[in-house]
């Protein structure tokens, strides 16, 4: 009976993928040879982040985190077949997943050097093949939209139904500060996302930083609405926070406690349909 209920199925899948995403994040940290303490922090952070409610309410965020983390693990291990598979699934889950091609290219260059690509060496060819495979599912979906709806970019054009129109992202940030209230809150969280992105650059995690930046700028180009959900639905966001807590261990407990307290507040706002939680 339950499995004939769409809402229940969505909640079940999002909960299961939250577990998978948490496991994938821990595996990624282990692959990067971060401490056991960092891995423990990842578990607490994923389970008690301020926006955990989105991972428990049937949204695609936990699945996206799991697939993107899986792709980066495969990149770290130079398993390009899995990179192609996880990348294609991530791009199907959310259209911005296609931007993983840039991260894969960066990591491929870091592993094999730029010459392996323009000289078409075997390892460079494997990376190129993965890059071509990642957008395959997304482009197939675009072809479906074109032949059935006459608009291959319908997924973007429909954003106007939610009051989202594309403009300069900095204009939306300025608008949030001028408007105040929930919009100010959304703008401040957006700036937090950019700050974390900058820290990834500082730590020389360029592949993760590029992917995060694209996933920040493009949604912000159509408004600050839902930016907290977009930011905390990204693997690089959690990676940046964990790296920060590794550098400043005394901040770990206050950050986790504040996150847990805020998650209660955000959950109440979410189920009360408060605007700031969109």
Helices and strands as residue ranges (DSSP letters): G 2-4, H 6-31, H 36-47, H 53-56, H 61-76, H 80-93, G 95-99, H 100-112, H 115-118, H 122-134, H 136-149, H 154-157, G 158-162, H 169-179, H 182-202, H 206-220, H 227-231, H 235-247, H 251-271, G 275-277
